[in-house]
Every structure is written in C-alpha cells, then in structure tokens.
Amino acid sequence: MKRKEKSEAKMLIEIGKLAGKKAAEENFALGLPIVYEEDGYIIEEDKNGNKKKIKKIKHLTIQ
C-alpha cells in the first residue's frame, strides 16, 4: 500500500471512530441505547453501560 493510501485509510478510520462516538452520545442524550456486535451476538447497551444480548449471529457458510 502506498504512503498516501495508508494516510487516507488512517484518516477514514479516525473519522469512523469519531462518527460512532458522536452517534452513541446522541442516542444516549435521547434516552436510546446503542446496538453493536460483540463476540458473535447483537448487543444493546444503555447509557449506564448495561448490556443485553439480543440475538446470536449465525455465521454464513458458503458452499
């Protein structure tokens, strides 16, 4: 990967992190949870850090 491509990739990763953090803050301000994947489960997390497993993710098998 070229230096410019690495720099752009790093910048996009940082933008993604900031966007995710801002989205979580906005959800919490509205009293809404955030939802994400962790250890093969869909997780719902509230502002206080309480987590609830919503569903186990089935892995696709391509044949």
N, C-alpha and C positions, 0 to 999 in steps of 0.2 A: 504494500500500500504506500502510495506517495505521501510525502510530508503534508501537503495541502489537504489530501483526503483524510489523513489522520486528524488534522486540526479541525476540519469540518465535522468529522464524526464525534470528536470530543465535545465540540460546541453543541451539537444536536443532543447528545446525552445530557449535558448540563441543562439545556432548555427543557428537555423532557422531565428531569427531576424537579425543576422549579415549577413547571406547569402542574405536575402531580401534587406537589406540596400546596400550591395555591388552591387547587380543586378540593383537596381534603379540608383545608381551612374554611373554604366557602361552604362545603357541606356541613361541617360541624357548626358553623355560625347559624345555619338554618335548622339545626337540630336533626340533620340527616346523617346516617352512617356512611362509611366508605366501604367499597367492596373490591376485593382483590383475590388473587390466587396465592396459596401458601401450602406447601407440602402435599400437593395433589387435591386440595379442597378449595372451594369457593368460600371465602371468609367475609363476614360482615363485622365491621368494627365501629364502635361508637366513640364519641369524644373522650370518654373516660378510659378508653383502651380495652373495654370489654369486647371479647371476640366470640363470635358464634359461627360454627361450621354450618354452611348452608347445604352444600352438596359435594360429594366426591366426584372428581373429574374422571371420566373414562378415557383412557388413552386409545387413540386410534391405531388400529393395526391395518396396514396397507398390504394387500396380497397381490 
